[in-house]
Amino acid sequence: MARVSVIVPVYNTKKYLEKCLDSLVNQTLDEIEIVIIDDGSTDGSIDILRKYSEKYTNKIKLISKENGGQGAARNIGIKECCGEYIGFLDSDDYADINMYKDMYETAVKDDLDLVECRYKYIREETNEELKPYGYVRPYKNQKDMFKNPLVSPWNKLVKADILKKFEHVFPEGLIYEDTSFFVKMIPNIKKSGFVDKEYIYHILRGTSTMNANKNKRVGNIFPVLEDVISYYKDNNLFESYHQELEIFCSRILLCS
């Protein structure tokens, strides 16, 4: 059984794939499973993915599907992976080779449900390091996790049992899927931890999904927040977290 499974959705990122995959196959954690979901790429990404999967048969599991979006691809990865902890990496980003070993050891030592790390935010065109977004830090408690968190999954390890037991998945067909996934997970994170190192290199590209579909993104936020509120109500959690949810949702609608 793998210690860590890293889920990598891929859609037309041929230019960046080798750097991303090299950062995973060379991790200092030996017991790592890399679950790659090719989401119907048309740019030749699949050729690179096949080359790596054939070379690293003991580490890489390659799944191909028709295009359905990042959320759907990640959900397939959650079903297919077998690691004790699950991480996610975008296929145009890359990780420090010590990331998953250090984060896994931290998680196991303290029996954590969630562990996070810092990241570098880099503009592709100029290689300029930008100010990170989201307040990445150790959490005091569950309610503190609502306060301007980095909802993106790529700087996190989550205990697999949490995701599978509570059936945490990404909403499909929406751009703000990270927001829903993270906020719905909060009540089930009983113990979290933090590694104070910049382990992820997150690249700002002008052609990325989040930057190329800004008008669509604004419209998506309403069904995503409705999905979050419905989850809390359906699971009898709304009264316990209604103040935090109100502040969280208001901040997104007014400030993001």
N, C-alpha and C positions, 0 to 999 in steps of 0.2 A: 504493500500500500504506500502511495506517495505521501510524503509529509505535506507538500504544498502542491495544489493545482493552480496554474495560471491560465485564465481564459483570455484568448486574444481573438476578437472579431476582426475580420479583414474584408474591406471593400475598396478596391481600386487604390491601394497604397503601395504599388510596386516599387516606387522610388525610395520608400523608407523601410521596406520589409527586412532587408538583410541586417540593417543596424539593430532593429528591434529584436529579431530572432537571435542574432549573435549575443545580445545582452541576456537572453534567457537560457540558451543552451550552454553558456559558459558560467552559469551561476555556481557559486561555491557550495550551494546546497545540492547534494547528489540526488536525493530522493525527491525530484521535482517532476511534475507532469505538466506538459504544455499542451493545452487543448485549444486548437486553432479551428475557428469556424470561418470558412470562406463563404461570404454572403453574396454569392453570385457575381464575383468580380469579372470584369471584361477587359482589363488592361494587361493581362499576363501575370497577375499576382499568383495565380494558381501554379504556374510553372516553378516559381521560386518556392512556394509552399511544398510542392511535391519533392523538390530537390532536398529540402531540409528534412522532410518527414522520412525520406528514404535513407538519409545519412544518420539520422538520430531516431531510429525506430524505438529505442528504449525510453525515449523522453517525450516524443511528439505524437499526439493523436490528432489527425487531420479529418475534419468533417466538411463536406461541401453541401450547400443548400441553395435554393433559389433566393434571390434578393428579398429580404423582409425587414431590414433595418437592424440597427445595433442591439436594440433591446431583445428582439427575437433571437439573434445570434448568441447573445450572452445567456439567455434562458436555456438554450440547447446545451451550452457549455456546462451550466450548473447541473443539469440532468446527467451529463456524460462523465463528469470528473469524479475522481475517487480519492482525492487528497483529504487529509485531516483539516486543513485550512484552504480557503479559496481566495485567490487574488485575481485581479483583472489588469490587463495592460492594453492600451490603445496601440494599434499597429503602426502608427506614425510617431510614437514615443519610444523611449528605451529606458532601461533600468541599470543602476549600478550592479555589478556582478555579486556584491555581498548582500544585496537587499533582502532576498528571501531567506537566507540562512539566519541573518541577524534578527529579522522580524519573527521568524518561526521560533527561534530559541527564546526570544522575549515572551512570545505568546504561551509557549509550553511551560516556561519557568513559573509564570504567574497564573496559569490556567485562564487565559483571557479569551473572551468572546470576540474581541475586536482589537486590532493594533494598527496604528497609523504611523506615517513618517512624513517628513517635509519633502519638498520638491523644488526643482529649478524650473522656472518658466522662461522659455527662450523664443525669441522671434526668429522665424526661419530665415527670412531674407537678409537680416543683418547680423544674426547670431548674438543679438543684444539680449542681456538678461533683464527680464521684466519683473515688476513687483508681483509676487504671488497673490492670487485671489483666494477668498475663503480664509477663515481664522483657524489655521492648523495649530493645534496645541493639545496637551493632555486635558481630558474632560474631568470635571469635578464629580459629575453624576449624570444620570440620563437626561435630566432637564437641561443641563448645560449643553447638551449635544444639539439643541435647537438654535443656539446662539451663533448665527453666521458661520455654519460649518462649511468645510469643503465637502460637498455631497458626492463628488466624483469618486468612483470606486478604485481608481488606479493607484492610490497611495495607501491602500488598506489590505489587511488580511482578515478574513472573517471565518470563524469556526464553521466548518461545513455543516455540522449538525444543526446549527441555528438556521441556516438558509433552507435546509431540507425539511426539518421538523415543522417549521412555521410556513413553509412553502413561499418564501420570499422570492419574488421574480420582478423583472423589469416590465413596466407597461409597454406594450408593443405598438409600433407605428407612431410614436411620439418622440419629440426631440428632448424634452425635459425628463426623460426616464430616470436619470440618476437621482433627481430630487425625490421622486416618489419612492424609489428603492431604498434610499438612505433613511428617509424620515419614517417609513413604515417599519424599518428594522429596529429603531431606537428602543421601543419598550422591551425587546428581547435581548438587548445587550446589557447583561448584568454586570460585566466587568470589562473595562477597556484599558488599553495601555498605549504608550507612545515611545517611538524611537526618534530621538532628536538629531536626525541626519537627513540630508537631502539625497534621497535615493532614486527619485524619479526625474527624468528629463522630459518635461512636458513641452511640446513644440506648438507654438502659435502659427498656424498656416492660414492664409487668406482664403483657401479653398476648402477648409474643413467644414463639416456639417454645421457646426454651431455658428460659424462665421459667414457661411454662404446662404443661410436660410433664416435671416433675422426676422423677417416679417412672419414667416411660418412659426418660428419659435415663440413669438409673442402670443400668437393664438393658441399654441399648444399648452401654455401654462394653466389655462382655466380647467381643462379636463384633467390635467395632472394633479392640481390642487384638490379638485373634486374627488379624485381617486384616493388621495391621502385622507381627506376628511371621512370618506365612506369607510375606509379601513378602520379608522379609530372608532367610529360609531358601531360598526358591525362587530367589533371585538371588545366592546364595552370598555374602551380606553379613553373615550372622548372627555369625560368629566375629569379624569386625572390629569389630562394634558391640554385642556382647552385653552388656557392662557398662553402656553408655549406655542401652540398651533396658531393662535391668533396673531401673535407677534411674528412668527416665522412667515406665515402667509402674507401678512401686511408688508413685511420688509421686501419680500420678493416682488410683490405687485407694485410697490411704490419706488423701490430703490434699484432693482436689478435691471 
